[in-house]
Amino acid sequence: MGNETPDFDGQTPSSSTGLNSGGGMDNPTFIADEPHPDYVVGEEFTPTGKGAESQTPFGGAPVTPSEPPPDYDDTFTSDRDSPVKSSYLSNQNLGPGQISYQDGKEEPHRTMWGAREPEDPSEAGAEDGRDTWDNPIEFLLSCISMSVGLGNVWRFPFVAYSNGGGAFLIPYLVVLLLIGRPIYYLEMCMGQFSRYGQVKVWAMAPLFKGIGYGAMVGTICVVSYYCSIMAQTIFYLASSFQNDLPWSVCNKNWGGVLCMNDGTLNSTANVNNRSIADLFYTMEAFPVKNSIDDGLGSPEWRLSLCLLFAWILIFLSLWKGVKSSGKVAYFTAIFPYVVMLILLIRGVTLKGAGKGILYFIEPQWEKLYDPKVWYEAVSQCFFSLSTGFGPIIMFSSYNPFKHNVYRDALIISFMDTFTSLLAGCTIFAVLGYLSEAPGGGLAFVTYPEALSSFPVPQLFAVLFFLMLFTLGIGSATSLAGGVITIICDQFPKFLRWQVTLIVCIVGFFSGLMYLTPGGNFMVDLVNEFGANFVIYVIAMLEVGAVSWVYGLSNFCNDIEFMLNRKVGWYWRVCWGFIIPVGLFAILVYYMVTRETFKSGGVEYPNIGIICGWLLSAFAILLVPAFGLHSVLTRKAGTFSEKFMESLKPSKHWGPQNPRLRKEWLDFKSPR
């Protein structure tokens, strides 16, 4: 409203102390004598010209003496062609609503009201219309819930097992220290400083706004199959309430000749020595195909209903934005730790648990020379912390400007690492107890098999799968919320609940392909080409753009102004050199030595690999595509001038609060 000329409609001055035009809703009355305590006098406007006698200060909006418009700006400037003249009351020795003489003419002046700025601008948040967290603890718990998810309990132990146990642990911890934690802090600062989502935050360097859209594609890919895993979790959770856990008894209805009448395995027919839990997973819970050469098959109807239930819960968690998701985080961030500790205590008491934990922590030094292990460590780090996807920028954009994200970044990265190690010890203790390799997956084969031998197995099964589902909800709501925020930021006229509903509907239908007999192939394909590779490249470009284009010194100065603390050498070295150069070197070496991509040892048909690379190309090419759009929409003359302008921050970059923005510009000027 700062550059608009207010329309006047229906009020005329009737005294030297107020402006009245009768009562009633059709002719609202505005009394200027008693300023509302939450509003300050801004400008006076002189209605002139045709229709001046029937003009109102607020465009016809109903106004009462005790309730001036809550969103009215106190910094109006008149349009050059407008008949309205304005003057600040501070330059007039007048009371509110009094009539003055201007240029020898008697003209009534109208007093306008504007919202007061917060007395402490560090708490500025909602004055720009953006949601804010009700409580700082909700932000912290939401970030923990986002970062501590299925990636720690479902994915991390499996990736660690596939890459040599302790051989994977060392690269993972090194990557967390030098890449994961610095990117997490960088994204938190980007979001909080600008109060923008992962696309508009690139007002710092408009040429790179395609990074936000590329990250959105990766996020959509992850959340689509993420929820299919949650659907399987719901299925197992519902099955855990039966008198006999269904994966503890071999049922001829789904096991056929592999099962005996007494519920045990037919050792003669079971030539591959498969466990009951493995048979239940691949024959009953989630029937799988050995190849997708002839297609994926049809979605499993029970899992489809579970998927629908998961998306309904995601919608209910997000439809009010951070006001609703923040409340959900109290449960999703805390409950999993309670269950994990219970399962760990039980796990370490099992026979052979020490053997499994030793495999998890004992390094295999020769594996450190394998670039695939380092690439998997980086991918797991991104998947676990959710760096590169965008939700971190989104969540921090709802913070007050001076919120201590430095402390939060350290807490969250520590909790993520602690949770991965805790989950690893818990899972590998069970692996040592079973003393065998996993079948269809650690979470849905190996651990359920161990649970069936626990005392009161139903109780432990319910706790375990409820924990998995809780972890999934925390991460899925964050990822889906990131997509919703991008759409709402780009199209502010859309109601948030409507955008949320559409995203959830699309997410449900896209997730059905993962619940087909060939769904596991699609999970691996989309995870590799739509998530791992895309987010890896996007994160590398993100840090490079901030450090080398916007400028590392500029960004560190912004952080110093925002948090009132200097940025140490550790962060500067990681952002300016280790992350962009290290990620690029690992990526090049990995691509050169890359082997044919397989799923469970089975090669994909050529069309599958082609579709995977097309998905990666689409996401990454969004960066130059939107970069070209940014260049062409600059106001400079020649193309080269437009290009150079697109590398510089736009007028929208910086603190949104006017007072903070002025202080920021003053802070930068001598530097």
Salt bridges, closest charged atoms under 4 A:
GLU117 OE1 - ARG659 NE 2.97
ASP128 OD2 - ARG195 NE 2.83
ASP134 OD1 - LYS323 NZ 2.84
ASP134 OD2 - LYS327 NZ 2.74
GLU138 OE2 - LYS327 NZ 3.03
ASP278 OD2 - ARG274 NE 3.26
GLU284 OE2 - ARG302 NH1 2.88
ASP294 OD1 - LYS289 NZ 2.70
GLU300 OE2 - ARG302 NE 2.91
ASP408 OD2 - HIS403 NE2 2.62
ASP408 OD1 - ARG407 NE 3.23
ASP489 OD1 - ARG130 NH1 3.17
GLU528 OE2 - ARG594 NH1 3.06
GLU560 OE2 - LYS566 NZ 3.17
GLU560 OE2 - ARG671 NH2 3.53
ASP666 OD2 - LYS662 NZ 3.25
